[in-house]
Amino acid sequence: MRPFIRTILGAIFGLSVLAVACSNSASAGGGDTLAITSPTNGAKVGEPFTLTVASNQALGDPSTGDDHIHLCFDGASCDSGSYQIVYGNTAQVSGLTPGQHTIEASLRHADHSAVGPTTTITVTVTGAGGASGGSTSPMPSSPSSSSGYSRY
């Protein structure tokens, strides 16, 4: 009976080592991730506000070869619509009229093609301000050192 127990314990140990190796491999190269960490979904925000994203990919200017984020507002296409580019983990959002707005973040390669991950939140802008003429398209602020963004 003792050799049988050794065999079982050896098999359990071997499977444990394999499971740990696979889990480390999956987290290191287990796919691209993207999340909007602030504001939270359903939040009420003043205008302008800071949007924060988290990604397991290096974010930077397309000229560096790093990935970046397209922020799309109220159903606009992140492929060909009016979008705001974010090169870092934060972006200043301004120009939204008071009311409810959807914000989609889309992880993009340097050539602006979609990497895959997207995430969407809804916020309610409560502060005065917003774009004149009732537009719901945000106007990007000037780039800061923590994030660069422009609009195409």
N, CA, C and O atoms as a GROMACS GRO file, in nm:
protein
  608
    1MET      N    1   0.081  -0.119   0.000
    1MET     CA    2   0.000   0.000   0.000
    1MET      C    3   0.086   0.127   0.000
    1MET      O    4   0.045   0.230  -0.053
    2ARG      N    5   0.203   0.118   0.058
    2ARG     CA    6   0.291   0.233   0.064
    2ARG      C    7   0.336   0.279  -0.076
    2ARG      O    8   0.333   0.400  -0.101
    3PRO      N    9   0.376   0.192  -0.168
    3PRO     CA   10   0.413   0.239  -0.302
    3PRO      C   11   0.296   0.308  -0.372
    3PRO      O   12   0.316   0.403  -0.447
    4PHE      N   13   0.177   0.262  -0.347
    4PHE     CA   14   0.058   0.323  -0.407
    4PHE      C   15   0.042   0.467  -0.358
    4PHE      O   16   0.011   0.556  -0.437
    5ILE      N   17   0.061   0.490  -0.229
    5ILE     CA   18   0.048   0.624  -0.173
    5ILE      C   19   0.158   0.715  -0.229
    5ILE      O   20   0.132   0.831  -0.260
    6ARG      N   21   0.278   0.663  -0.242
    6ARG     CA   22   0.387   0.743  -0.301
    6ARG      C   23   0.353   0.782  -0.445
    6ARG      O   24   0.377   0.895  -0.487
    7THR      N   25   0.299   0.690  -0.518
    7THR     CA   26   0.262   0.718  -0.657
    7THR      C   27   0.155   0.827  -0.662
    7THR      O   28   0.164   0.920  -0.742
    8ILE      N   29   0.055   0.816  -0.576
    8ILE     CA   30  -0.051   0.916  -0.573
    8ILE      C   31   0.006   1.053  -0.532
    8ILE      O   32  -0.025   1.154  -0.596
    9LEU      N   33   0.087   1.056  -0.427
    9LEU     CA   34   0.146   1.182  -0.382
    9LEU      C   35   0.236   1.242  -0.490
    9LEU      O   36   0.238   1.364  -0.509
   10GLY      N   37   0.311   1.158  -0.559
   10GLY     CA   38   0.396   1.206  -0.668
   10GLY      C   39   0.313   1.266  -0.781
   10GLY      O   40   0.349   1.369  -0.838
   11ALA      N   41   0.203   1.202  -0.813
   11ALA     CA   42   0.115   1.252  -0.918
   11ALA      C   43   0.052   1.385  -0.877
   11ALA      O   44   0.044   1.477  -0.958
   12ILE      N   45   0.008   1.395  -0.752
   12ILE     CA   46  -0.050   1.520  -0.704
   12ILE      C   47   0.054   1.631  -0.708
   12ILE      O   48   0.024   1.742  -0.751
   13PHE      N   49   0.176   1.602  -0.663
   13PHE     CA   50   0.282   1.703  -0.666
   13PHE      C   51   0.309   1.747  -0.810
   13PHE      O   52   0.320   1.867  -0.838
   14GLY      N   53   0.320   1.652  -0.900
   14GLY     CA   54   0.347   1.684  -1.040
   14GLY      C   55   0.237   1.769  -1.101
   14GLY      O   56   0.265   1.865  -1.173
   15LEU      N   57   0.112   1.737  -1.073
   15LEU     CA   58   0.000   1.816  -1.124
   15LEU      C   59  -0.001   1.955  -1.061
   15LEU      O   60  -0.035   2.053  -1.128
   16SER      N   61   0.037   1.965  -0.935
   16SER     CA   62   0.044   2.096  -0.869
   16SER      C   63   0.148   2.186  -0.935
   16SER      O   64   0.123   2.303  -0.961
   17VAL      N   65   0.265   2.130  -0.962
   17VAL     CA   66   0.371   2.205  -1.028
   17VAL      C   67   0.325   2.248  -1.167
   17VAL      O   68   0.349   2.362  -1.207
   18LEU      N   69   0.261   2.161  -1.239
   18LEU     CA   70   0.210   2.193  -1.373
   18LEU      C   71   0.105   2.303  -1.366
   18LEU      O   72   0.106   2.394  -1.448
   19ALA      N   73   0.015   2.296  -1.270
   19ALA     CA   74  -0.089   2.398  -1.255
   19ALA      C   75  -0.030   2.534  -1.225
   19ALA      O   76  -0.074   2.634  -1.281
   20VAL      N   77   0.070   2.539  -1.136
   20VAL     CA   78   0.134   2.666  -1.104
   20VAL      C   79   0.206   2.721  -1.227
   20VAL      O   80   0.197   2.841  -1.255
   21ALA      N   81   0.275   2.638  -1.299
   21ALA     CA   82   0.346   2.682  -1.420
   21ALA      C   83   0.248   2.737  -1.523
   21ALA      O   84   0.274   2.840  -1.585
   22CYS      N   85   0.136   2.669  -1.540
   22CYS     CA   86   0.036   2.716  -1.638
   22CYS      C   87  -0.028   2.847  -1.594
   22CYS      O   88  -0.052   2.935  -1.676
   23SER      N   89  -0.056   2.860  -1.465
   23SER     CA   90  -0.120   2.983  -1.419
   23SER      C   91  -0.025   3.101  -1.431
   23SER      O   92  -0.070   3.211  -1.466
   24ASN      N   93   0.103   3.083  -1.405
   24ASN     CA   94   0.199   3.193  -1.422
   24ASN      C   95   0.210   3.231  -1.569
   24ASN      O   96   0.219   3.349  -1.602
   25SER      N   97   0.211   3.134  -1.655
   25SER     CA   98   0.218   3.159  -1.798
   25SER      C   99   0.094   3.231  -1.846
   25SER      O  100   0.104   3.322  -1.929
   26ALA      N  101  -0.022   3.195  -1.797
   26ALA     CA  102  -0.147   3.257  -1.841
   26ALA      C  103  -0.153   3.403  -1.798
   26ALA      O  104  -0.202   3.488  -1.872
   27SER      N  105  -0.105   3.433  -1.678
   27SER     CA  106  -0.112   3.571  -1.634
   27SER      C  107  -0.007   3.656  -1.704
   27SER      O  108  -0.029   3.775  -1.725
   28ALA      N  109   0.106   3.599  -1.739
   28ALA     CA  110   0.210   3.675  -1.807
   28ALA      C  111   0.171   3.703  -1.952
   28ALA      O  112   0.198   3.812  -2.003
   29GLY      N  113   0.110   3.607  -2.018
   29GLY     CA  114   0.074   3.627  -2.157
   29GLY      C  115  -0.068   3.586  -2.183
   29GLY      O  116  -0.101   3.542  -2.293
   30GLY      N  117  -0.154   3.598  -2.084
   30GLY     CA  118  -0.290   3.549  -2.092
   30GLY      C  119  -0.386   3.641  -2.163
   30GLY      O  120  -0.507   3.626  -2.147
   31GLY      N  121  -0.338   3.734  -2.239
   31GLY     CA  122  -0.426   3.821  -2.313
   31GLY      C  123  -0.420   3.964  -2.263
   31GLY      O  124  -0.372   3.992  -2.154
   32ASP      N  125  -0.470   4.051  -2.346
   32ASP     CA  126  -0.470   4.193  -2.315
   32ASP      C  127  -0.589   4.225  -2.226
   32ASP      O  128  -0.697   4.168  -2.243
   33THR      N  129  -0.570   4.316  -2.134
   33THR     CA  130  -0.680   4.358  -2.047
   33THR      C  131  -0.694   4.510  -2.051
   33THR      O  132  -0.598   4.582  -2.077
   34LEU      N  133  -0.816   4.555  -2.025
   34LEU     CA  134  -0.846   4.697  -2.022
   34LEU      C  135  -0.965   4.719  -1.930
   34LEU      O  136  -1.063   4.645  -1.936
   35ALA      N  137  -0.956   4.819  -1.845
   35ALA     CA  138  -1.066   4.854  -1.756
   35ALA      C  139  -1.067   5.005  -1.735
   35ALA      O  140  -0.961   5.068  -1.729
   36ILE      N  141  -1.186   5.061  -1.723
   36ILE     CA  142  -1.200   5.199  -1.678
   36ILE      C  143  -1.214   5.189  -1.527
   36ILE      O  144  -1.311   5.132  -1.477
   37THR      N  145  -1.117   5.244  -1.454
   37THR     CA  146  -1.117   5.231  -1.309
   37THR      C  147  -1.180   5.352  -1.240
   37THR      O  148  -1.220   5.342  -1.124
   38SER      N  149  -1.188   5.463  -1.308
   38SER     CA  150  -1.251   5.581  -1.251
   38SER      C  151  -1.294   5.674  -1.365
   38SER      O  152  -1.215   5.696  -1.457
   39PRO      N  153  -1.412   5.727  -1.362
   39PRO     CA  154  -1.517   5.707  -1.264
   39PRO      C  155  -1.578   5.567  -1.278
   39PRO      O  156  -1.555   5.497  -1.377
   40THR      N  157  -1.656   5.528  -1.180
   40THR     CA  158  -1.720   5.398  -1.185
   40THR      C  159  -1.847   5.405  -1.270
   40THR      O  160  -1.902   5.513  -1.292
   41ASN      N  161  -1.891   5.291  -1.316
   41ASN     CA  162  -2.013   5.284  -1.395
   41ASN      C  163  -2.129   5.340  -1.312
   41ASN      O  164  -2.148   5.301  -1.197
   42GLY      N  165  -2.206   5.431  -1.372
   42GLY     CA  166  -2.321   5.490  -1.306
   42GLY      C  167  -2.288   5.613  -1.222
   42GLY      O  168  -2.377   5.671  -1.160
   43ALA      N  169  -2.161   5.654  -1.220
   43ALA     CA  170  -2.119   5.768  -1.137
   43ALA      C  171  -2.178   5.899  -1.188
   43ALA      O  172  -2.206   5.916  -1.306
   44LYS      N  173  -2.195   5.991  -1.094
   44LYS     CA  174  -2.228   6.129  -1.127
   44LYS      C  175  -2.098   6.206  -1.121
   44LYS      O  176  -2.025   6.198  -1.022
   45VAL      N  177  -2.068   6.281  -1.226
   45VAL     CA  178  -1.941   6.352  -1.235
   45VAL      C  179  -1.964   6.499  -1.265
   45VAL      O  180  -2.061   6.536  -1.331
   46GLY      N  181  -1.873   6.582  -1.215
   46GLY     CA  182  -1.870   6.722  -1.254
   46GLY      C  183  -1.799   6.732  -1.387
   46GLY      O  184  -1.740   6.634  -1.433
   47GLU      N  185  -1.803   6.845  -1.446
   47GLU     CA  186  -1.745   6.863  -1.579
   47GLU      C  187  -1.644   6.977  -1.574
   47GLU      O  188  -1.684   7.088  -1.537
   48PRO      N  189  -1.519   6.959  -1.609
   48PRO     CA  190  -1.456   6.838  -1.665
   48PRO      C  191  -1.425   6.737  -1.555
   48PRO      O  192  -1.434   6.767  -1.436
   49PHE      N  193  -1.388   6.615  -1.597
   49PHE     CA  194  -1.350   6.511  -1.501
   49PHE      C  195  -1.235   6.429  -1.558
   49PHE      O  196  -1.209   6.430  -1.678
   50THR      N  197  -1.167   6.359  -1.468
   50THR     CA  198  -1.054   6.274  -1.506
   50THR      C  199  -1.103   6.131  -1.519
   50THR      O  200  -1.170   6.079  -1.430
   51LEU      N  201  -1.071   6.068  -1.630
   51LEU     CA  202  -1.101   5.928  -1.653
   51LEU      C  203  -0.971   5.850  -1.640
   51LEU      O  204  -0.869   5.890  -1.696
   52THR      N  205  -0.973   5.740  -1.565
   52THR     CA  206  -0.854   5.659  -1.543
   52THR      C  207  -0.877   5.519  -1.598
   52THR      O  208  -0.983   5.460  -1.575
   53VAL      N  209  -0.779   5.466  -1.670
   53VAL     CA  210  -0.787   5.332  -1.726
   53VAL      C  211  -0.672   5.247  -1.671
   53VAL      O  212  -0.570   5.300  -1.627
   54ALA      N  213  -0.692   5.117  -1.675
   54ALA     CA  214  -0.586   5.022  -1.637
   54ALA      C  215  -0.575   4.920  -1.749
   54ALA      O  216  -0.676   4.869  -1.799
   55SER      N  217  -0.453   4.890  -1.788
   55SER     CA  218  -0.427   4.792  -1.893
   55SER      C  219  -0.298   4.718  -1.858
   55SER      O  220  -0.208   4.774  -1.795
   56ASN      N  221  -0.291   4.593  -1.901
   56ASN     CA  222  -0.166   4.520  -1.880
   56ASN      C  223  -0.068   4.546  -1.995
   56ASN      O  224   0.040   4.486  -1.998
   57GLN      N  225  -0.103   4.632  -2.088
   57GLN     CA  226  -0.016   4.669  -2.198
   57GLN      C  227   0.048   4.805  -2.174
   57GLN      O  228  -0.013   4.892  -2.111
   58ALA      N  229   0.170   4.824  -2.223
   58ALA     CA  230   0.235   4.954  -2.215
   58ALA      C  231   0.157   5.051  -2.303
   58ALA      O  232   0.126   5.021  -2.418
   59LEU      N  233   0.125   5.167  -2.248
   59LEU     CA  234   0.051   5.269  -2.322
   59LEU      C  235   0.144   5.384  -2.355
   59LEU      O  236   0.223   5.427  -2.271
   60GLY      N  237   0.134   5.434  -2.477
   60GLY     CA  238   0.219   5.545  -2.517
   60GLY      C  239   0.179   5.599  -2.652
   60GLY      O  240   0.085   5.549  -2.715
   61ASP      N  241   0.249   5.699  -2.696
   61ASP     CA  242   0.226   5.759  -2.826
   61ASP      C  243   0.246   5.654  -2.934
   61ASP      O  244   0.339   5.573  -2.924
   62PRO      N  245   0.162   5.652  -3.039
   62PRO     CA  246   0.179   5.553  -3.146
   62PRO      C  247   0.319   5.553  -3.207
   62PRO      O  248   0.364   5.449  -3.256
   63SER      N  249   0.389   5.666  -3.204
   63SER     CA  250   0.524   5.669  -3.261
   63SER      C  251   0.621   5.582  -3.183
   63SER      O  252   0.727   5.546  -3.234
   64THR      N  253   0.587   5.548  -3.059
   64THR     CA  254   0.674   5.462  -2.977
   64THR      C  255   0.649   5.314  -3.005
   64THR      O  256   0.727   5.229  -2.964
   65GLY      N  257   0.541   5.284  -3.075
   65GLY     CA  258   0.504   5.145  -3.098
   65GLY      C  259   0.417   5.088  -2.989
   65GLY      O  260   0.368   4.976  -3.000
   66ASP      N  261   0.396   5.165  -2.880
   66ASP     CA  262   0.311   5.119  -2.771
   66ASP      C  263   0.164   5.127  -2.811
   66ASP      O  264   0.127   5.197  -2.905
   67ASP      N  265   0.081   5.054  -2.737
   67ASP     CA  266  -0.063   5.062  -2.756
   67ASP      C  267  -0.114   5.193  -2.696
   67ASP      O  268  -0.043   5.260  -2.621
   68HIS      N  269  -0.237   5.228  -2.730
   68HIS     CA  270  -0.302   5.345  -2.674
   68HIS      C  271  -0.451   5.316  -2.665
   68HIS      O  272  -0.496   5.208  -2.705
   69ILE      N  273  -0.527   5.411  -2.614
   69ILE     CA  274  -0.670   5.394  -2.594
   69ILE      C  275  -0.746   5.493  -2.683
   69ILE      O  276  -0.706   5.608  -2.696
   70HIS      N  277  -0.855   5.447  -2.744
   70HIS     CA  278  -0.951   5.537  -2.807
   70HIS      C  279  -1.070   5.548  -2.712
   70HIS      O  280  -1.126   5.446  -2.672
   71LEU      N  281  -1.107   5.669  -2.676
   71LEU     CA  282  -1.229   5.693  -2.599
   71LEU      C  283  -1.337   5.740  -2.695
   71LEU      O  284  -1.318   5.836  -2.768
   72CYS      N  285  -1.449   5.670  -2.692
   72CYS     CA  286  -1.561   5.701  -2.782
   72CYS      C  287  -1.681   5.735  -2.694
   72CYS      O  288  -1.702   5.674  -2.590
   73PHE      N  289  -1.759   5.831  -2.737
   73PHE     CA  290  -1.867   5.884  -2.654
   73PHE      C  291  -2.002   5.868  -2.722
   73PHE      O  292  -2.019   5.897  -2.841
   74ASP      N  293  -2.097   5.821  -2.644
   74ASP     CA  294  -2.238   5.817  -2.684
   74ASP      C  295  -2.260   5.743  -2.816
   74ASP      O  296  -2.335   5.790  -2.902
   75GLY      N  297  -2.197   5.629  -2.831
   75GLY     CA  298  -2.220   5.543  -2.947
   75GLY      C  299  -2.135   5.572  -3.069
   75GLY      O  300  -2.149   5.505  -3.171
   76ALA      N  301  -2.047   5.672  -3.061
   76ALA     CA  302  -1.959   5.700  -3.175
   76ALA      C  303  -1.864   5.582  -3.195
   76ALA      O  304  -1.827   5.514  -3.099
   77SER      N  305  -1.825   5.557  -3.320
   77SER     CA  306  -1.737   5.446  -3.352
   77SER      C  307  -1.594   5.475  -3.308
   77SER      O  308  -1.541   5.584  -3.332
   78CYS      N  309  -1.534   5.378  -3.242
   78CYS     CA  310  -1.392   5.390  -3.205
   78CYS      C  311  -1.302   5.363  -3.325
   78CYS      O  312  -1.180   5.382  -3.317
   79ASP      N  313  -1.360   5.319  -3.436
   79ASP     CA  314  -1.282   5.294  -3.557
   79ASP      C  315  -1.277   5.416  -3.648
   79ASP      O  316  -1.170   5.452  -3.696
   80SER      N  317  -1.390   5.478  -3.670
   80SER     CA  318  -1.392   5.586  -3.768
   80SER      C  319  -1.466   5.709  -3.720
   80SER      O  320  -1.472   5.810  -3.790
   81GLY      N  321  -1.523   5.702  -3.602
   81GLY     CA  322  -1.597   5.817  -3.550
   81GLY      C  323  -1.506   5.918  -3.485
   81GLY      O  324  -1.384   5.912  -3.497
   82SER      N  325  -1.568   6.008  -3.416
   82SER     CA  326  -1.494   6.108  -3.341
   82SER      C  327  -1.454   6.045  -3.209
   82SER      O  328  -1.539   6.006  -3.130
   83TYR      N  329  -1.325   6.036  -3.185
   83TYR     CA  330  -1.277   5.974  -3.062
   83TYR      C  331  -1.161   6.054  -3.006
   83TYR      O  332  -1.097   6.133  -3.076
   84GLN      N  333  -1.135   6.032  -2.878
   84GLN     CA  334  -1.024   6.095  -2.807
   84GLN      C  335  -0.918   5.989  -2.785
   84GLN      O  336  -0.948   5.879  -2.741
   85ILE      N  337  -0.793   6.022  -2.816
   85ILE     CA  338  -0.683   5.927  -2.799
   85ILE      C  339  -0.617   5.951  -2.664
   85ILE      O  340  -0.591   6.065  -2.626
   86VAL      N  341  -0.591   5.842  -2.593
   86VAL     CA  342  -0.527   5.849  -2.461
   86VAL      C  343  -0.398   5.769  -2.469
   86VAL      O  344  -0.400   5.650  -2.502
   87TYR      N  345  -0.286   5.832  -2.439
   87TYR     CA  346  -0.155   5.766  -2.446
   87TYR      C  347  -0.107   5.714  -2.310
   87TYR      O  348  -0.008   5.642  -2.303
   88GLY      N  349  -0.175   5.751  -2.204
   88GLY     CA  350  -0.136   5.710  -2.069
   88GLY      C  351  -0.255   5.650  -1.997
   88GLY      O  352  -0.350   5.602  -2.060
   89ASN      N  353  -0.249   5.654  -1.864
   89ASN     CA  354  -0.356   5.594  -1.784
   89ASN      C  355  -0.466   5.692  -1.746
   89ASN      O  356  -0.566   5.650  -1.688
   90THR      N  357  -0.449   5.821  -1.776
   90THR     CA  358  -0.552   5.918  -1.743
   90THR      C  359  -0.581   6.009  -1.861
   90THR      O  360  -0.496   6.031  -1.948
   91ALA      N  361  -0.703   6.060  -1.862
   91ALA     CA  362  -0.744   6.156  -1.963
   91ALA      C  363  -0.838   6.256  -1.899
   91ALA      O  364  -0.919   6.219  -1.814
   92GLN      N  365  -0.829   6.379  -1.940
   92GLN     CA  366  -0.922   6.483  -1.896
   92GLN      C  367  -1.036   6.485  -1.997
   92GLN      O  368  -1.012   6.504  -2.117
   93VAL      N  369  -1.158   6.467  -1.950
   93VAL     CA  370  -1.275   6.468  -2.037
   93VAL      C  371  -1.350   6.598  -2.012
   93VAL      O  372  -1.386   6.629  -1.898
   94SER      N  373  -1.375   6.672  -2.118
   94SER     CA  374  -1.451   6.796  -2.107
   94SER      C  375  -1.537   6.811  -2.232
   94SER      O  376  -1.513   6.746  -2.333
   95GLY      N  377  -1.636   6.897  -2.223
   95GLY     CA  378  -1.721   6.925  -2.338
   95GLY      C  379  -1.847   6.841  -2.343
   95GLY      O  380  -1.923   6.851  -2.440
   96LEU      N  381  -1.873   6.759  -2.242
   96LEU     CA  382  -1.997   6.682  -2.239
   96LEU      C  383  -2.107   6.767  -2.176
   96LEU      O  384  -2.084   6.833  -2.074
   97THR      N  385  -2.223   6.767  -2.236
   97THR     CA  386  -2.336   6.841  -2.182
   97THR      C  387  -2.389   6.771  -2.058
   97THR      O  388  -2.368   6.650  -2.043
   98PRO      N  389  -2.457   6.842  -1.970
   98PRO     CA  390  -2.518   6.777  -1.854
   98PRO      C  391  -2.615   6.667  -1.900
   98PRO      O  392  -2.689   6.683  -1.998
   99GLY      N  393  -2.612   6.557  -1.828
   99GLY     CA  394  -2.698   6.443  -1.862
   99GLY      C  395  -2.616   6.315  -1.867
   99GLY      O  396  -2.499   6.311  -1.831
  100GLN      N  397  -2.682   6.210  -1.914
  100GLN     CA  398  -2.620   6.078  -1.917
  100GLN      C  399  -2.541   6.058  -2.046
  100GLN      O  400  -2.586   6.095  -2.154
  101HIS      N  401  -2.421   5.997  -2.032
  101HIS     CA  402  -2.334   5.970  -2.146
  101HIS      C  403  -2.270   5.833  -2.130
  101HIS      O  404  -2.239   5.790  -2.019
  102THR      N  405  -2.250   5.763  -2.244
  102THR     CA  406  -2.174   5.639  -2.242
  102THR      C  407  -2.033   5.669  -2.290
  102THR      O  408  -2.012   5.748  -2.382
  103ILE      N  409  -1.937   5.603  -2.226
  103ILE     CA  410  -1.797   5.618  -2.263
  103ILE      C  411  -1.743   5.479  -2.288
  103ILE      O  412  -1.747   5.393  -2.200
  104GLU      N  413  -1.692   5.457  -2.408
  104GLU     CA  414  -1.628   5.330  -2.444
  104GLU      C  415  -1.479   5.353  -2.455
  104GLU      O  416  -1.435   5.449  -2.518
  105ALA      N  417  -1.400   5.265  -2.393
  105ALA     CA  418  -1.255   5.267  -2.407
  105ALA      C  419  -1.217   5.145  -2.490
  105ALA      O  420  -1.262   5.034  -2.461
  106SER      N  421  -1.136   5.165  -2.592
  106SER     CA  422  -1.094   5.057  -2.681
  106SER      C  423  -0.942   5.056  -2.690
  106SER      O  424  -0.880   5.156  -2.727
  107LEU      N  425  -0.880   4.942  -2.655
  107LEU     CA  426  -0.735   4.928  -2.661
  107LEU      C  427  -0.694   4.915  -2.807
  107LEU      O  428  -0.750   4.834  -2.881
  108ARG      N  429  -0.594   4.995  -2.848
  108ARG     CA  430  -0.553   5.003  -2.988
  108ARG      C  431  -0.403   4.986  -3.003
  108ARG      O  432  -0.325   5.025  -2.916
  109HIS      N  433  -0.363   4.925  -3.117
  109HIS     CA  434  -0.222   4.917  -3.153
  109HIS      C  435  -0.175   5.054  -3.203
  109HIS      O  436  -0.256   5.145  -3.221
  110ALA      N  437  -0.047   5.068  -3.223
  110ALA     CA  438   0.009   5.194  -3.271
  110ALA      C  439  -0.053   5.238  -3.403
  110ALA      O  440  -0.063   5.357  -3.430
  111ASP      N  441  -0.094   5.142  -3.488
  111ASP     CA  442  -0.156   5.176  -3.617
  111ASP      C  443  -0.306   5.203  -3.604
  111ASP      O  444  -0.375   5.216  -3.705
  112HIS      N  445  -0.356   5.211  -3.483
  112HIS     CA  446  -0.497   5.238  -3.449
  112HIS      C  447  -0.590   5.120  -3.471
  112HIS      O  448  -0.710   5.134  -3.452
  113SER      N  449  -0.537   5.004  -3.510
  113SER     CA  450  -0.623   4.886  -3.522
  113SER      C  451  -0.657   4.833  -3.383
  113SER      O  452  -0.579   4.848  -3.289
  114ALA      N  453  -0.774   4.773  -3.372
  114ALA     CA  454  -0.822   4.725  -3.242
  114ALA      C  455  -0.738   4.608  -3.194
  114ALA      O  456  -0.711   4.514  -3.269
  115VAL      N  457  -0.697   4.613  -3.066
  115VAL     CA  458  -0.626   4.502  -3.003
  115VAL      C  459  -0.727   4.396  -2.964
  115VAL      O  460  -0.699   4.277  -2.974
  116GLY      N  461  -0.843   4.438  -2.920
  116GLY     CA  462  -0.947   4.345  -2.878
  116GLY      C  463  -1.029   4.397  -2.762
  116GLY      O  464  -1.149   4.415  -2.777
  117PRO      N  465  -0.966   4.421  -2.646
  117PRO     CA  466  -1.045   4.460  -2.530
  117PRO      C  467  -1.112   4.596  -2.545
  117PRO      O  468  -1.050   4.693  -2.588
  118THR      N  469  -1.238   4.602  -2.507
  118THR     CA  470  -1.311   4.727  -2.493
  118THR      C  471  -1.388   4.721  -2.361
  118THR      O  472  -1.418   4.612  -2.311
  119THR      N  473  -1.418   4.835  -2.307
  119THR     CA  474  -1.499   4.842  -2.187
  119THR      C  475  -1.583   4.969  -2.196
  119THR      O  476  -1.540   5.068  -2.253
  120THR      N  477  -1.703   4.964  -2.139
  120THR     CA  478  -1.796   5.076  -2.148
  120THR      C  479  -1.853   5.108  -2.011
  120THR      O  480  -1.886   5.018  -1.933
  121ILE      N  481  -1.865   5.236  -1.982
  121ILE     CA  482  -1.935   5.281  -1.862
  121ILE      C  483  -2.036   5.387  -1.902
  121ILE      O  484  -2.030   5.443  -2.011
  122THR      N  485  -2.127   5.415  -1.812
  122THR     CA  486  -2.222   5.524  -1.827
  122THR      C  487  -2.202   5.619  -1.710
  122THR      O  488  -2.192   5.575  -1.595
  123VAL      N  489  -2.195   5.748  -1.739
  123VAL     CA  490  -2.182   5.849  -1.634
  123VAL      C  491  -2.291   5.954  -1.655
  123VAL      O  492  -2.344   5.969  -1.765
  124THR      N  493  -2.323   6.024  -1.550
  124THR     CA  494  -2.414   6.137  -1.558
  124THR      C  495  -2.336   6.262  -1.523
  124THR      O  496  -2.285   6.276  -1.412
  125VAL      N  497  -2.327   6.353  -1.620
  125VAL     CA  498  -2.258   6.481  -1.598
  125VAL      C  499  -2.357   6.573  -1.528
  125VAL      O  500  -2.466   6.599  -1.578
  126THR      N  501  -2.316   6.622  -1.410
  126THR     CA  502  -2.405   6.706  -1.330
  126THR      C  503  -2.366   6.852  -1.332
  126THR      O  504  -2.449   6.938  -1.306
  127GLY      N  505  -2.240   6.880  -1.364
  127GLY     CA  506  -2.191   7.017  -1.358
  127GLY      C  507  -2.234   7.099  -1.476
  127GLY      O  508  -2.271   7.046  -1.581
  128ALA      N  509  -2.230   7.230  -1.459
  128ALA     CA  510  -2.256   7.320  -1.569
  128ALA      C  511  -2.141   7.313  -1.667
  128ALA      O  512  -2.039   7.251  -1.637
  129GLY      N  513  -2.156   7.372  -1.779
  129GLY     CA  514  -2.050   7.367  -1.880
  129GLY      C  515  -2.098   7.284  -1.996
  129GLY      O  516  -2.218   7.282  -2.026
  130GLY      N  517  -2.008   7.218  -2.060
  130GLY     CA  518  -2.045   7.139  -2.177
  130GLY      C  519  -2.021   7.220  -2.302
  130GLY      O  520  -1.994   7.340  -2.297
  131ALA      N  521  -2.030   7.153  -2.411
  131ALA     CA  522  -2.005   7.217  -2.540
  131ALA      C  523  -2.123   7.305  -2.578
  131ALA      O  524  -2.237   7.275  -2.543
  132SER      N  525  -2.096   7.413  -2.647
  132SER     CA  526  -2.204   7.499  -2.692
  132SER      C  527  -2.278   7.434  -2.806
  132SER      O  528  -2.223   7.350  -2.876
  133GLY      N  529  -2.402   7.470  -2.823
  133GLY     CA  530  -2.480   7.416  -2.934
  133GLY      C  531  -2.538   7.280  -2.904
  133GLY      O  532  -2.594   7.217  -2.994
  134GLY      N  533  -2.527   7.230  -2.780
  134GLY     CA  534  -2.589   7.104  -2.745
  134GLY      C  535  -2.513   6.981  -2.791
  134GLY      O  536  -2.567   6.870  -2.783
  135SER      N  537  -2.392   6.995  -2.837
  135SER     CA  538  -2.313   6.881  -2.881
  135SER      C  539  -2.279   6.791  -2.764
  135SER      O  540  -2.255   6.839  -2.653
  136THR      N  541  -2.277   6.659  -2.786
  136THR     CA  542  -2.235   6.568  -2.681
  136THR      C  543  -2.096   6.514  -2.708
  136THR      O  544  -2.049   6.429  -2.633
  137SER      N  545  -2.029   6.561  -2.811
  137SER     CA  546  -1.893   6.516  -2.838
  137SER      C  547  -1.797   6.594  -2.749
  137SER      O  548  -1.800   6.717  -2.748
  138PRO      N  549  -1.712   6.524  -2.674
  138PRO     CA  550  -1.620   6.594  -2.586
  138PRO      C  551  -1.510   6.663  -2.664
  138PRO      O  552  -1.470   6.619  -2.772
  139MET      N  553  -1.463   6.772  -2.607
  139MET     CA  554  -1.352   6.844  -2.666
  139MET      C  555  -1.229   6.810  -2.584
  139MET      O  556  -1.228   6.833  -2.463
  140PRO      N  557  -1.124   6.757  -2.647
  140PRO     CA  558  -1.006   6.720  -2.571
  140PRO      C  559  -0.934   6.843  -2.517
  140PRO      O  560  -0.928   6.948  -2.581
  141SER      N  561  -0.879   6.826  -2.399
  141SER     CA  562  -0.796   6.930  -2.341
  141SER      C  563  -0.656   6.917  -2.398
  141SER      O  564  -0.625   6.821  -2.469
  142SER      N  565  -0.571   7.013  -2.367
  142SER     CA  566  -0.434   7.002  -2.415
  142SER      C  567  -0.364   6.886  -2.343
  142SER      O  568  -0.395   6.858  -2.227
  143PRO      N  569  -0.272   6.819  -2.410
  143PRO     CA  570  -0.205   6.704  -2.348
  143PRO      C  571  -0.129   6.744  -2.222
  143PRO      O  572  -0.077   6.855  -2.212
  144SER      N  573  -0.124   6.652  -2.128
  144SER     CA  574  -0.046   6.673  -2.008
  144SER      C  575   0.067   6.571  -2.004
  144SER      O  576   0.075   6.483  -2.090
  145SER      N  577   0.153   6.582  -1.906
  145SER     CA  578   0.266   6.492  -1.900
  145SER      C  579   0.225   6.349  -1.864
  145SER      O  580   0.296   6.253  -1.896
  146SER      N  581   0.110   6.334  -1.796
  146SER     CA  582   0.069   6.197  -1.757
  146SER      C  583  -0.006   6.127  -1.868
  146SER      O  584  -0.015   6.004  -1.869
  147SER      N  585  -0.058   6.202  -1.962
  147SER     CA  586  -0.126   6.137  -2.074
  147SER      C  587  -0.124   6.232  -2.192
  147SER      O  588  -0.130   6.354  -2.176
  148GLY      N  589  -0.114   6.175  -2.307
  148GLY     CA  590  -0.125   6.254  -2.427
  148GLY      C  591  -0.252   6.213  -2.495
  148GLY      O  592  -0.285   6.094  -2.496
  149TYR      N  593  -0.324   6.304  -2.550
  149TYR     CA  594  -0.442   6.266  -2.624
  149TYR      C  595  -0.470   6.370  -2.730
  149TYR      O  596  -0.440   6.488  -2.716
  150SER      N  597  -0.526   6.322  -2.834
  150SER     CA  598  -0.564   6.410  -2.942
  150SER      C  599  -0.690   6.352  -3.001
  150SER      O  600  -0.739   6.248  -2.957
  151ARG      N  601  -0.741   6.417  -3.098
  151ARG     CA  602  -0.866   6.372  -3.157
  151ARG      C  603  -0.848   6.360  -3.307
  151ARG      O  604  -0.790   6.448  -3.372
  152TYR      N  605  -0.898   6.249  -3.361
  152TYR     CA  606  -0.891   6.230  -3.507
  152TYR      C  607  -1.028   6.238  -3.564
  152TYR      O  608  -1.044   6.224  -3.686
   0.00000   0.00000   0.00000
